[in-house]
Amino acid sequence: MERKWMIEARELKGLSKSDLAKQIKVVRSYIHGIENGAKTPSGKVALKLSRILDVKMERFFEDQLEEELEKELAI
């Protein structure tokens, strides 16, 4: 699921995907993967992103947590 909130936060800061990738020392395609929901960042990367973008770190894991909760409730 696309993380529109991340794209908006990045753009609000005036950062391109390349700019953000350089700041946290990852490749641009990794940022793209996180934004489009194909990748979940590691804790370390999520912490760096949250500090740069001024968002809660937990936001990067919301989709994963929701899926786990749905599985638990289905049992």
C-alpha positions in Angstrom: 0.0 0.0 0.0 1.4 3.4 -1.0 2.5 5.6 1.8 1.1 8.9 0.6 1.8 10.5 3.9 5.5 9.8 3.4 5.5 11.3 0.0 3.7 14.4 1.3 6.1 14.7 4.2 9.1 14.5 2.0 7.8 17.0 -0.5 6.8 19.4 2.3 10.5 19.3 3.3 11.5 20.1 -0.3 13.4 16.8 -0.6 13.6 14.6 -3.7 13.9 10.8 -3.3 17.6 11.2 -4.1 18.1 13.9 -1.5 16.4 11.8 1.2 18.4 8.7 0.2 21.7 10.6 0.4 20.8 11.8 3.9 20.2 8.4 5.2 22.8 6.7 3.1 20.6 4.3 1.1 19.9 4.0 -2.6 17.1 6.0 -4.2 15.2 2.9 -5.2 15.0 1.9 -1.6 13.2 5.1 -0.8 10.9 4.5 -3.8 10.1 1.0 -2.5 9.3 2.3 0.9 7.0 5.1 -0.5 5.1 2.7 -2.8 4.7 0.1 0.0 6.8 -2.6 -1.6 9.4 -2.4 1.2 9.3 -1.9 4.9 12.3 -0.1 6.3 14.5 -1.5 9.0 14.2 0.0 12.4 17.3 2.0 11.9 16.2 3.4 8.6 12.7 4.1 9.9 14.2 6.1 12.8 16.3 8.2 10.5 13.4 8.8 8.2 11.1 9.8 11.0 13.6 12.3 12.3 14.1 13.9 8.9 10.5 13.9 7.9 9.1 14.8 11.3 6.8 11.8 11.5 6.3 9.1 14.1 8.5 6.1 13.5 5.5 3.8 14.0 3.9 5.0 10.8 6.3 2.9 8.8 5.0 -0.3 10.4 1.2 0.5 10.5 0.4 -1.7 7.5 2.3 -4.6 8.9 0.7 -4.3 12.3 -2.8 -4.1 10.8 -2.2 -7.3 8.8 -0.9 -9.2 11.9 -3.9 -8.0 13.9 -6.3 -9.1 11.2 -4.7 -12.6 11.1 -4.9 -12.9 14.9 -8.6 -11.9 14.9 -9.4 -14.4 12.1 -8.0 -17.3 14.2 
